[in-house]
Each structure stands twice: as C-alpha cells, then as structure tokens.
C-alpha cells in the first residue's frame, strides 16, 4: 500500500499544481503494460507527479542489454522480474505511490480491469491490438507508444474517438511479422526515454481532466485534439502528425460492429 502522506507533501507538487489538477492526479490510477525503455520512463515521471496507484505489467526479467535505456534498473536487478524491480524503484522515488507488480502477460488483465488510463509501452503488435480491444470495451483512455531505432510515435486514444484498429485497418493483424521489435533494428536509449516521457505527459492530461476539457471546447468547434498519431524522428530532429478518422466498419470500435455500438 502507499505510504501515508508526509508533512512535506503540500509543497512536493508545487511546481505542477495549477498546471494540473493535483487533487485528481493524487487520486488517479494508471496501468503501464511493458516495463522497458518506454515504460520505465513513463512510470518514473508518473510516480514523481504523485499518481496514487501505478500497476506495472510485464512477464520479462531484467537483462544486461536493457540497462542502456531502462532507467529504473541497475546491474543488481539483472535476472529479476522487471515489474517487481520497477515497482520497488517507484516506491523509493515517491513513497506516496502505491506501485503494484504483475509478472504476467497483458492477457492477465482480463475483464476485471479498472483504471483511469492504460499506457501501452509494449513492443509488439499482438499486445497492442489486445490492449486496444480492452480499452475500447471498457471505455478506458489508452496512450500508445512505439519506438525503434531513432524513431517512434505516440497516440492518445479516447473512448468514442478512433481506435488503434481504425489506424491500422487491414494493414496489420495479430499473426503478421512484428515491425516494432528492437531485436533486429535496435533502439537508441534517449529515443525510448523521450517517448515514454511524452506518454506520461499524455496520461497526466487524461487523469487531471485536461484532455476532456480540451475535447469539450474543440468538439464544439467541430474539431478534436485526439484525432491522430504524432511521429518523431530524433535523428533528423523532426516530428509530424497524421490524422486518423474513426472508421464505421472498424472491427473493434465501429458503429457497424457489436463492440462499437452506442459509440459515436
């Protein structure tokens, strides 16, 4: 369980209070699936921001080749389950946080999942599509990150808007070879860290209500702020945005399909 509030806490989050609704952040819960380069960076900043409960889901163990980019681990953690080692690190960083480790695949989340936001920090399409189905079915906001080589992307998916399957369409299925694996191409450590930080910022916007206030304003103007994917090329120093349209015949969220009925 999280430690009791310390006398110093009123000033602990002073520099972000006013920019975020700290009262909401301090009552929020997030689930991070994938405790690697993206997940450790995201978890660290969410813990430091005072998120009340962070659940870490990963079945893998820490290996030496992880240490160049997975910043919650040291050599002493090698051969330990990533989720457990990361949870301990978060508790040391901020005793106010309840950090929970689930040393299993994402399938272990099942139908009982309940949280304010899911962060997809995984590196394989099959798990991403699974988390997308869970998020749409439970109407939970989902922040999807991906990184390989010098490049990556982040997408914030809000219930009722487009989903990951709208974007991928028929281009990718669970059974196809995975283009996101770092094993062949590799990954530059700061690239994973930077994208994990962006995911954390998106999650804070969600749990503090910023995203929904933005939506209320922009939808009234016929626009939305969560309608696409932002890509980053750190080698070239560039970023670009690709707009994604909600597909009526999407097999996950489309209005023509059972899972999407009742959603706009």
N, C-alpha and C positions, 0 to 999 in steps of 0.2 A: 504494500500500500504506500501511497505518497506520504512523505513526512508532513508533520503539522506545519502550519505557516510560521515562519520565523519573524521576529520583531523587525528585521530589516526589509521584509518584503514590500511594504508600501513604496519604498524607493527603488526596488530592484528592477522594475519595468518602467521607470520614469521616462526614459528617452523614447519609448514607443507608445506610451499611453497618450491618447489624443490623436495619434495616427491610427491606432487600433482600438477596438473596444476591449480593454484588458479584462473587464469583468466577464465578457463572453469567452475570450481566449482561455482564461483560467478555469472555466467550467467545461471546456471542449475536450473531445476525444478524437483521435485520428488513428488510422491503421496504415502502416507502411509495409508493403509487400516487396521484398527484395532488399536485403541489408548489405548492399555493395557500395560502389562509388557514389551512386545517386542517393541511395537510401541512408547511408551514414551521414552524409552532408545535410540532407533534409531533416533527419532525426535530430541532429545536433542543434540546428537553429530553431526547430520547433520546441525542443526542450528548454533552450535558453529563453525562448519567448514566453514560457510559462504555460504551455498546453498541459492540461491536467493529466491526461492519460494518453500514452503512446504505446500501441501494440505493434510489435515487430514480428514479421512472419518470414521465416527463411529456414530451410532444412539444411543448408550447407554449413561446412566448417570453415574456419579461417585458414587460409594458406599463405605461404610467404609471398607469392606473386600478387596478393591482394593489398599488401602493405604500402604500395606506392600511391594509392588513391583512396583507400577505405579508412577514413581518418579516425574512426573510433577504436581501431585496433592497434596493438603493439605486438612485438615478437612473442611476448608472454601469452598472447591469445591464440597463437597458431595451434591448430587441431581442436580448438574449442568451437562449439556451435556459435555461428555468427549472431543469431538472435539473442542468445544469453549474454555473450560478451558485450554486445552493443547496449543491452538493457542495463547492465551494470555500469557502463561508462556514462549513460544518460543520468543515472541516479547520482553519480559522483558530480556531474556537471550542475545538476539542479535537483536538490533533494525534495523540492515541491512536486516533482513529476512522478507519476506512477508509470513505470516502464514495465511492460509485460512481454515476455518472450514466448513465441510459438514456434517450436523447432519442427515445422512440418511444411508441406507444400500449401499453396493457396487454396487447394481443394478443402483443406481442413476448416476453412472459414464457414463453409456450408451455408445453410439457410438462416442460421441464427444470428448472423452478423448485424451489429447495431453500432453505428458510429456517425460522427458529423462529416467525415471526409475520408476517402481512401486515396493513398498515394501509390501509384503503380511505378515502382522503381526497378522492375524486372528487366531482363534482357532476352526475353523470348516471346514470340508472337502468341503461342498457345496460352500462356498465362495471361497475357494482356487481353486476349479475347474473352477468357474466362472472367477476369475482373470486370470487364466491360458489361458482360451479361449480369453479373451480380449487382453492379452499381445501378444499372437500368432497372432491374427487377425490384430492387429495394429503394429506388429513388434516392440514392446517395451520391453526392458530388464526387467526381473522380478526377485526379490530376495525373496525367500520363506523361512520363518522361522516358526518353531513349537517348543513348549515346554510343557512338562507335567511332574510333579514330579521332579526328579533330572536329567531328560534327555531332549534332544532336537536335532534339526537338522537345517541346513541351506543349501539351494541350490540356485545357481545363474544360471538363465536360459536366454540365449542369443538368439535372433532371428536367426533361421536357424539351431540351435542345437536341442538337445532333449527338450521336454516339460514335464510338470508335469504328463500329461496323459500317456506319454511313460513309466514313472517310475511306476505309479500306475497300469497301464494296466487294466485288468479286475478285479483287486482285490478290487476296491472301486468305488462306484458310488454316485451320489448326494443323493440317497434315503436311503443309508445304515446308521446304527447307527454310531455316530461320536466317534472315538477313541481319539480325540485330546482335548476333553473338560476337563477343570481343575476341574469341579464341583465334579466329583467322586474321582479322584486321588489326586487333589490338585497341587500346584506349589510352588517351593522354589523361593523366590524373586530374589536372585542373579543369578539364572539359567536363568530366563526370561531376566534380565538386560544384562547378558553376551551375550546371543544370539542376543538381539537387537543391541548391540554394534557391533557384527560381521556383522549383516545385514547392519549397517551404513557404515562399512568399505568396504563391497562389493559394496554398492551404490556409494561411493566416487571413487572407482576404475572405475566404469562404467562412471560416469559423467565427470571424468577427463581424460577419454580415456585410462586408464591403461589396462583394460580388453581387449580392441580391439588391442592394441599394442602387448599384450601377445598372443592373438589369431593369429595375423599375423605371429608371429615368430614360434609358436608351430604348427600351421597348415602346414606350410612349411616343418616341420619335421615329419609330419604325426601324430601329437598329438594335444590335446586341453586341456586347463586348466579349462574348464567349462563343464565337461562331467560326473557329478555325484553329489552325496549328501554327506555332511560331518555330521556325527553323533557325539554327545557329551554325555558322562556320567560323570556328575560332582561328583557323589558320589564315583565312582571308579577312577576318575581322568584320564579317557581315552577318546580318540577320534578315529574314523575310517572313512574311505572313501569308498563309494560304487559307482562303476562306472555304469553309465546309458547309454544305447545305444538308439539312435534315431530309433523309430520303423516305418518302411514304412507304416504299416497299422494303425498307431495311428489315432483315430477318430478326433483329433484336428490338429496335425501338419504333419501327414503322407503324403507322396507324392502320395499315392493312394486315398487320400480324397480331396475334393474340397478346404478345408481350408488350406491344406498343399501344394497345387500345386504351383510349382515355387520355393519351398524351398528345399534346398539340403537335 
